[in-house]
């Protein structure tokens, strides 16, 4: 598929010697048809700045720009990719800014103007950490309107998991408390170069204007962490360190003290966090 006047990605990779590096969690998606589809899953980009992490040779970057993003800010740690990204910037004057560095250490907000969307084929080794950071800012609503992110399928399933499933845990509660997450696309290993050993999926998370249920973020995080760190234990045992009367408090908020973490929904955890915050 030709989405712009630039060469196919295989040619770009060959001309710049861009073999994917496992140490950087790189798996390049070379089909511009697929990268354009992912860009469209981020919604209408025409009036938005887009933050992209780990653009690599720029497949998704080109999709985002071709789909009308007002500006793309791409943060890339691998200096080998910068010449290829510079070629894209030249083809889209004034619309692509590339910063070389580690996304975990760079504050992108000085370079972005709201409304802001995040869209990325995240490097496997930092994907979950970045998602957690974006879901736990000091103030809410966050700087982003939506996140459209590619993960290993297993991680994607953890983000959208419901109570009672093995995938249900801290990530599901964190994502679903403040956002509306959905798996919007599946990708088999063979569409990547090199092909990973796992399937991938794109998750779209739309930020809610306020959390689904009231709770202090720090208290909720502490409750959920304690519950799932010992998920096989009954809650009266797993949460014993949070309050000397935890069994009575659980019963007070309608949670059976003999229940396990994976049986409790988001509303129940928020009710427990509010009660513990009250003393």
KACOR-V73473 format. One record per residue. N is the residue number from 0. PSI is psi in radians with two decimals (999 if undefined). Layout:
BEGIN
<<N,PSI> <N,PSI>>
END
This chain:
BEGIN
<<0,2.34> <1,1.95> <2,-0.18> <3,-3.04> <4,0.14> <5,2.81> <6,2.78> <7,2.67> <8,-0.58> <9,-0.67> <10,-0.72> <11,-0.81> <12,-0.73> <13,-0.77> <14,-0.47> <15,0.04> <16,0.78> <17,1.20> <18,2.37> <19,2.44> <20,2.16> <21,-0.61> <22,-0.38> <23,0.12> <24,0.51> <25,2.30> <26,1.92> <27,2.38> <28,1.94> <29,-0.22> <30,1.90> <31,-0.37> <32,-0.75> <33,-0.73> <34,-0.59> <35,-0.65> <36,-0.75> <37,-0.73> <38,-0.71> <39,-0.53> <40,-0.32> <41,-0.12> <42,-2.90> <43,2.03> <44,-0.11> <45,-0.68> <46,0.31> <47,2.60> <48,2.56> <49,2.27> <50,2.20> <51,2.30> <52,2.29> <53,0.99> <54,-0.36> <55,-2.30> <56,-0.10> <57,0.38> <58,-0.92> <59,-0.61> <60,-0.82> <61,-0.67> <62,-0.77> <63,-0.75> <64,-0.74> <65,-0.52> <66,0.04> <67,0.23> <68,2.36> <69,-0.76> <70,2.52> <71,2.21> <72,1.96> <73,2.19> <74,2.07> <75,2.20> <76,-0.46> <77,1.85> <78,-0.41> <79,-0.46> <80,-0.23> <81,-0.72> <82,-0.70> <83,-0.71> <84,-0.55> <85,-0.60> <86,-0.66> <87,-0.74> <88,-0.66> <89,-0.55> <90,-0.35> <91,1.27> <92,2.25> <93,0.06> <94,-0.15> <95,2.15> <96,2.25> <97,2.26> <98,2.18> <99,2.23> <100,-3.07> <101,2.13> <102,-0.43> <103,-0.25> <104,-0.05> <105,2.31> <106,1.94> <107,-0.19> <108,-0.46> <109,-0.29> <110,0.07> <111,2.58> <112,2.22> <113,2.70> <114,2.59> <115,2.33> <116,2.66> <117,2.28> <118,2.22> <119,2.52> <120,1.52> <121,2.40> <122,2.33> <123,-0.58> <124,-0.15> <125,0.00> <126,-0.88> <127,-0.71> <128,-0.72> <129,-0.74> <130,-0.80> <131,-0.73> <132,-0.75> <133,-0.44> <134,-0.17> <135,0.86> <136,2.90> <137,-0.53> <138,2.62> <139,2.41> <140,2.74> <141,-3.09> <142,-0.34> <143,2.57> <144,-0.66> <145,2.73> <146,2.24> <147,1.78> <148,2.46> <149,2.32> <150,2.95> <151,2.51> <152,-0.65> <153,-0.71> <154,-0.73> <155,-0.73> <156,-0.57> <157,-0.55> <158,-0.63> <159,0.09> <160,2.62> <161,2.79> <162,2.50> <163,-0.20> <164,2.73> <165,-0.50> <166,-0.26> <167,2.29> <168,-2.68> <169,-0.72> <170,-0.71> <171,-0.81> <172,-0.73> <173,-0.81> <174,-0.73> <175,-0.27> <176,-0.70> <177,0.02> <178,2.97> <179,1.68> <180,2.45> <181,2.45> <182,2.12> <183,-0.11> <184,2.44> <185,2.49> <186,2.19> <187,2.82> <188,-0.59> <189,-0.15> <190,-0.10> <191,2.74> <192,2.06> <193,2.80> <194,2.14> <195,2.99> <196,-0.09> <197,2.78> <198,2.74> <199,2.87> <200,2.61> <201,2.27> <202,2.30> <203,2.17> <204,2.04> <205,2.21> <206,2.33> <207,2.59> <208,-0.53> <209,2.78> <210,2.66> <211,-0.68> <212,2.51> <213,2.44> <214,2.60> <215,2.17> <216,-0.75> <217,-0.72> <218,-0.77> <219,-0.77> <220,-0.70> <221,-0.74> <222,-0.86> <223,-0.71> <224,-0.82> <225,-0.70> <226,-0.77> <227,-0.28> <228,-0.43> <229,1.01> <230,-0.33> <231,-0.27> <232,2.69> <233,2.63> <234,-0.57> <235,-0.48> <236,-0.77> <237,-0.54> <238,0.19> <239,-0.59> <240,-0.17> <241,-0.52> <242,2.41> <243,-0.43> <244,0.62> <245,-0.60> <246,-0.76> <247,-0.65> <248,-0.73> <249,-0.85> <250,-0.65> <251,-0.64> <252,0.17> <253,0.36> <254,2.22> <255,2.19> <256,-0.37> <257,-0.03> <258,2.79> <259,2.81> <260,-0.74> <261,-0.17> <262,-0.20> <263,2.25> <264,3.04> <265,-0.75> <266,-0.68> <267,-0.76> <268,-0.67> <269,-0.70> <270,-0.72> <271,-0.73> <272,-0.71> <273,-0.73> <274,-0.71> <275,-0.63> <276,-0.50> <277,-0.21> <278,999>>
END
